[in-house]
């Protein structure tokens, strides 16, 4: 009887382990689909021409840094400026400036102006970028808007968005 119990426990452990492994693998697969640009090198060794792949939700997400702190950017050519969720701004240590009204996907709300010392995405680096701290943003993504994008050349081709340092 003891042998049968041990065998049953072993089969159960293998079954539970298999389910856990399958769940982990599914999570890795979903993460890779949601963030196809996750492996982008950032900083001086990063590329100055970046080809970003659109994720299944139609978004261009990319890793980057604000003032040396890792963030995930959602590239948004329709955003006037770089918009930082409040919890992310606190983690980075951004200072609140003047209160301003902003229009978000959720409607009109209040935000605070801020000055971002350095933004890096790939090997593209911009200093002294105007941004806003937006408490109403529900995600952790930083909207990389036109106060950054106007300093780079960008081209949209199918499911790719190409960013590169502006020449001349």
Secondary structure, 3 states (H helix, E strand, C coil): CHHHHHHHHHHHHHHHHHHHHHHHHHHHHHHHHHCCCCCCCCCCCCCCEEEEECCCCCCCEEEEEECCEEEEEEECCCCCCEEEEHHHHHHHCCCCCCEEEEEECCEEEEEEEEEEEEEEECCEEEEEEEEEEECCCCCCCEEECHHHHCCEEEEEECCEEEEEECCC
